Amino acid sequence: MSFQKSSPTIVQPSVSLLASTPSPERLVLNAARLCWKSGEAGETELSPSDLTLLETLKRSGHHSPFEHVSFTFLIKNISRVASHQLVRHRLASYTQQSFRYTEPDSAYVLPEALLSEKVKEKVLKAIEENKHLYSELVDAGVPKEDARYLFMPAGTSDIVVTMNARELLHFFTVRTCQRAQFEIRTIAEAMLLLCREKAPNLFSDAGPNCVRGECKERYSCRKERQTNP
């Protein structure tokens, strides 16, 4: 069968921006000003009053105008552990690689604890045995959709994700926190950087609560965050 026979490759997920709403900051401003019939944002650079309004919207919690702006990302090499965390954010759209129809590769995401000298050899051996068993079952006629029940959560796939700006602000609050698991935090920080390139004023203070003030985590890491991701 076509399952790759190579040794497991330990990888990190990567994030790219596939598409985004044109002129996202102007659209948010125009949607907000519609509420009060107070004009529209200009076609050139945002004015001081525009920037003030954006900050007012964020601080006041008037976030419905942000829902008209969306960003679509391609996340490659995301583990099943992280993708299960990702899809808990329900106000988003997801399209994930199907292992009913595609073969898994030999890429895996592992935390540092599973790569220590004490356990790394055992972990890689377990991955190899798992791959071989999957191959044997498919070769014996077991449908791929059934054999995939054996997949280790560390195995990777690709996923396309679309979120609006309001949901992204929430996503960045909880997933760039130092208490978030390393992989989902790495993904969230990469997404945030891409969003800031397209809409720096919308996402200027996006990130965990400690970026904007007091940490609200029950079990705070109690670390000072010097800069945004």
C-alpha positions as CSV (number, residue, x, y, z in Angstrom):
1,M,0.0,0.0,0.0
2,S,1.0,3.7,-0.3
3,F,1.6,4.4,3.4
4,Q,5.0,6.0,3.7
5,K,7.5,3.5,5.1
6,S,10.0,6.2,6.2
7,S,10.9,6.9,9.8
8,P,8.6,9.3,11.7
9,T,9.4,13.0,11.1
10,I,8.9,15.4,14.0
11,V,7.4,18.6,12.6
12,Q,5.9,21.9,13.7
13,P,2.6,23.2,12.2
14,S,2.8,26.0,9.7
15,V,0.2,28.7,9.1
16,S,-0.5,30.8,5.9
17,L,-3.2,33.2,5.1
18,L,-5.3,32.2,2.1
19,A,-7.8,35.1,1.9
20,S,-9.2,38.0,3.9
21,T,-11.8,40.6,3.6
22,P,-10.5,43.6,1.6
23,S,-10.1,46.9,3.6
24,P,-11.1,45.1,6.8
25,E,-10.6,48.2,9.1
26,R,-12.7,50.4,6.8
27,L,-15.5,47.9,6.7
28,V,-15.6,47.6,10.5
29,L,-15.8,51.4,10.8
30,N,-18.5,51.8,8.1
31,A,-20.6,49.1,9.8
32,A,-20.2,50.8,13.2
33,R,-21.0,54.2,11.8
34,L,-24.2,52.9,10.2
35,C,-25.6,52.5,13.7
36,W,-25.5,56.2,14.2
37,K,-25.7,57.4,10.6
38,S,-22.4,59.2,11.2
39,G,-20.8,58.9,7.8
40,E,-18.2,56.5,6.4
41,A,-14.5,56.0,6.7
42,G,-12.5,57.6,3.9
43,E,-10.7,55.8,1.1
44,T,-7.2,56.9,2.2
45,E,-5.4,56.3,5.4
46,L,-7.5,56.1,8.6
47,S,-8.0,59.4,10.3
48,P,-7.4,60.0,14.0
49,S,-11.1,59.9,14.6
50,D,-11.3,56.5,12.8
51,L,-8.6,55.1,15.0
52,T,-10.3,56.5,18.1
53,L,-13.6,54.8,17.1
54,L,-11.8,51.4,16.6
55,E,-10.4,51.6,20.1
56,T,-13.7,52.6,21.5
57,L,-15.4,49.6,19.8
58,K,-12.9,47.2,21.2
59,R,-12.9,48.6,24.8
60,S,-16.7,49.0,25.0
61,G,-17.3,45.4,23.8
62,H,-19.3,46.6,20.8
63,H,-17.9,43.9,18.6
64,S,-20.7,43.1,16.2
65,P,-19.1,45.3,13.4
66,F,-16.0,43.0,13.6
67,E,-18.1,40.0,12.5
68,H,-18.3,41.4,8.9
69,V,-14.5,40.8,8.5
70,S,-13.1,37.3,8.0
71,F,-9.8,35.6,7.5
72,T,-9.1,32.2,6.0
73,F,-6.0,30.2,7.0
74,L,-4.3,27.1,5.8
75,I,-2.8,25.2,8.7
76,K,-0.4,22.4,7.7
77,N,0.9,19.6,9.9
78,I,-1.5,20.1,12.7
79,S,-1.8,17.2,15.1
80,R,-5.1,15.6,15.9
81,V,-4.6,16.8,19.5
82,A,-4.5,20.4,18.4
83,S,-7.2,20.2,15.7
84,H,-9.6,18.8,18.3
85,Q,-8.8,21.9,20.4
86,L,-9.2,24.2,17.4
87,V,-12.7,23.0,16.4
88,R,-14.0,23.8,19.9
89,H,-14.1,27.3,18.6
90,R,-17.6,26.9,17.1
91,L,-18.0,30.3,15.4
92,A,-15.7,29.3,12.6
93,S,-15.7,27.1,9.4
94,Y,-13.4,24.1,9.0
95,T,-12.4,21.8,6.2
96,Q,-9.9,19.1,7.2
97,Q,-8.0,16.5,5.3
98,S,-9.9,13.3,5.2
99,F,-8.2,10.0,6.0
100,R,-11.1,8.1,4.5
101,Y,-9.7,9.0,1.2
102,T,-6.0,10.0,1.7
103,E,-3.1,8.2,3.2
104,P,-1.4,9.5,6.4
105,D,2.2,10.5,6.0
106,S,5.0,10.1,8.5
107,A,4.8,13.6,10.1
108,Y,4.1,13.9,13.8
109,V,3.9,16.7,16.3
110,L,5.3,15.9,19.8
111,P,5.7,18.0,22.9
112,E,9.2,18.3,24.5
113,A,8.2,15.9,27.2
114,L,8.0,13.1,24.7
115,L,11.3,14.0,23.1
116,S,13.4,13.8,26.2
117,E,16.3,11.3,26.2
118,K,14.4,9.1,28.7
119,V,11.4,8.4,26.5
120,K,12.1,9.5,22.9
121,E,13.2,6.0,21.7
122,K,10.1,4.3,23.1
123,V,7.8,7.0,21.7
124,L,9.2,6.7,18.1
125,K,9.1,2.9,18.4
126,A,5.4,3.0,19.3
127,I,4.7,5.3,16.4
128,E,6.5,2.9,14.0
129,E,4.5,-0.1,15.3
130,N,1.3,1.9,15.0
131,K,2.1,2.8,11.3
132,H,3.0,-0.8,10.5
133,L,-0.2,-2.2,12.0
134,Y,-2.3,0.3,10.1
135,S,-0.6,-0.8,6.8
136,E,-1.1,-4.5,7.6
137,L,-4.8,-4.0,8.3
138,V,-5.4,-2.0,5.1
139,D,-3.5,-4.6,3.1
140,A,-5.7,-7.3,4.7
141,G,-8.8,-5.5,3.4
142,V,-9.8,-3.4,6.4
143,P,-11.3,-0.2,5.1
144,K,-9.2,2.9,5.6
145,E,-12.1,4.6,7.4
146,D,-11.9,1.8,10.0
147,A,-8.2,1.4,10.1
148,R,-7.8,5.1,10.9
149,Y,-9.2,4.5,14.4
150,L,-5.6,3.4,15.2
151,F,-4.1,6.8,14.3
152,M,-2.1,8.3,17.0
153,P,-3.3,11.8,18.0
154,A,0.2,13.0,17.3
155,G,-0.3,12.3,13.6
156,T,-0.8,15.3,11.4
157,S,-3.2,16.6,8.8
158,D,-4.0,19.9,7.0
159,I,-7.0,22.1,7.7
160,V,-8.5,25.3,6.3
161,V,-10.0,27.6,8.9
162,T,-12.2,30.7,8.5
163,M,-13.0,33.0,11.4
164,N,-14.5,36.4,11.6
165,A,-12.5,39.1,13.5
166,R,-14.7,39.0,16.6
167,E,-14.1,35.2,17.0
168,L,-10.4,35.7,16.3
169,L,-10.2,38.3,19.1
170,H,-11.6,35.7,21.5
171,F,-9.5,32.9,20.0
172,F,-6.3,35.0,20.5
173,T,-7.3,35.8,24.1
174,V,-7.5,32.1,25.2
175,R,-5.0,30.5,22.8
176,T,-2.0,32.8,22.9
177,C,-2.1,32.6,26.7
178,Q,1.0,31.0,28.2
179,R,-1.2,28.4,29.8
180,A,-2.5,27.2,26.4
181,Q,-0.9,24.0,25.1
182,F,2.3,24.7,23.1
183,E,1.0,23.6,19.7
184,I,-2.3,25.5,19.7
185,R,-0.4,28.5,21.1
186,T,2.1,28.3,18.3
187,I,-0.7,28.2,15.7
188,A,-2.6,31.1,17.4
189,E,0.5,33.3,17.5
190,A,1.2,32.7,13.8
191,M,-2.4,33.5,12.9
192,L,-2.2,36.7,15.0
193,L,0.9,37.9,13.2
194,L,-0.8,37.4,9.9
195,C,-3.9,39.3,11.0
196,R,-1.8,42.2,12.2
197,E,-0.3,42.5,8.8
198,K,-3.7,42.9,7.2
199,A,-5.5,44.9,10.0
200,P,-3.0,46.2,12.5
201,N,-5.5,48.5,14.2
202,L,-8.1,45.8,14.7
203,F,-5.6,43.5,16.3
204,S,-3.2,45.9,18.0
205,D,-3.9,44.7,21.5
206,A,-5.1,41.2,20.6
207,G,-3.7,38.4,22.8
208,P,-4.1,37.1,26.3
209,N,-5.8,39.2,29.0
210,C,-2.5,40.1,30.5
211,V,-1.7,42.1,27.3
212,R,-4.6,44.4,28.1
213,G,-4.5,44.3,31.9
214,E,-5.2,41.8,34.6
215,C,-4.9,38.1,34.0
216,K,-8.3,36.3,34.4
217,E,-7.0,32.8,34.4
218,R,-7.9,30.8,37.5
219,Y,-4.4,29.2,37.5
220,S,-2.3,32.2,36.4
221,C,1.2,31.6,35.1
222,R,2.1,34.7,37.0
223,K,4.6,35.7,34.4
224,E,4.9,39.2,33.1
225,R,4.3,39.5,29.4
226,Q,6.7,42.1,28.0
227,T,5.5,42.1,24.4
228,N,2.6,40.9,22.2
229,P,3.3,37.7,20.2
